[in-house]
Amino acid sequence: MKKKLIKNTSGHFAKVFQKEPDHIFLSPGRINIIGEHIDYNDGFVLPAAINKYVCIAISSNQNSRCKIVAKDLNEIIEFDLNDELVPSKTMWINYILGVLQQFKKEQALNKGFNAVFSSTVPIGSGLSSSAAVECGFAYAMNVLHNFNLSKETIALIGQKSEHTFVGVNCGIMDQFASVFGKKNHVIKLDCNTLHYEYHKADFKKYALLLLDSTVKHTHLTSGYNDRRNEVEQGLAIIKQHFPEVKTFRNCTETMLFDLQERLGETIFKRCHFVVKEIQRVQDAVTALSNADFVQLGNLMTETHHGLSKEYDVSCDELDFLVDSVSTNDKVLGSRMMGGGFGGCSINLVVKGYENELIENISAAYRSKFGIELKAYKVKIAKGTSEIKIISKKKN
């Protein structure tokens, strides 16, 4: 599938621009094993890059013009780098314009470019197709201009792009996972310091299966930003009463229960989820190290209940997907993944059982909601990188 994506993207570039691309980049989507909505709460997360990619075929030119082709959408946008870059009504281009604007602020972009991009990262499924686009183009600009920026800087550029041009005040996890991904490893990321550790993710006789609800409720962006505001209010109250608390990492359940009335029902629930989830990530790393996949699965399911009942970012469709496998002894754990209000559940499943599970859940889901379920078998993969182009032999 990866080879086919590269071939189709570079082939489309040659068709549109009448020449082969100078560079090809792959930028992966990501999963998060556990630690949802914690990246902007100074916690720890446990993401990994996956074998679903945005592929970018690109060449610089001798002027400041840029022409970007979204192959999957059959859309083309052209602009001049010297012009003021402002958000567009065409959403997909904003992820790229935001990246270019960050470079214009900090670096001198003196080369226009022609690019074609295509993707196997499902859009709207909680696999961070947006971060894959942002980091792919940031990585490409770094190479085209020989800036020699660090991976961390590239991830931060992608994050800032989403803040400024897309209007989602996202944390750093998605971009970091896309750039820093390592095959067969998860990343324990400290979202406060950006310190990270790789932990081997050998699931042995188990596999990761994503079940895509194929719904995306319209309050994702507003709901996401509301949660950020709520936990920020909660942390401010906690700090007033417990000055030793610098971040949620220093906060305990006991402190929250002491302040339950002061926080109010909603903000208490939000903060309680955050404190519990920060601890679950630590426990999940221990479970992985011990190859205790039953415990890992239990932690994943606990996370879903917290996201659904305390953080209120799930939806009927996702709750159904998780509840439907809750008594299945072939599924060790299941939870919603991503921002919420739609997207995928991530499931830790006995290898070889995936197809049967997909068939059973698809039928039940169709019967309940009248919606066709999608499913993705994923493996943990390498982060954003340039693909070596093998020159075609001349006759």
Secondary structure, DSSP 4 states (H G I P E B T S, - for coil): -HHHHHHHHHHHHHHHHSS--SEEEEEEEEEESS-TT-GGGT-EE-EEEEEEEEEEEEEE-SSSEEEEEETTTTEEEEEETTSPP---SSHHHHHHHHHHHHHHHHS-----EEEEEEE-S-TTSSS-HHHHHHHHHHHHHHHHTT----HHHHHHHHHHHIIIII-----SHHHHHHHH-BTTEEEEEETTT--EEEEE---TTEEEEEEEEEEE-TTHHHHHHHHHHHHHHHHHHHHHH-TT--SGGG--HHHHHHTHHHH-HHHHHHHHHHHHHHHHHHHHHHHHHTT-HHHHHHHHHHHHHHHHHTS----HHHHHHHHHTTT-TTEEEEEEESSSSEEEEEEEEETT-HHHHHHHHHHHHHHHHS---EEEEE-B---SEEEPPPPPPP-
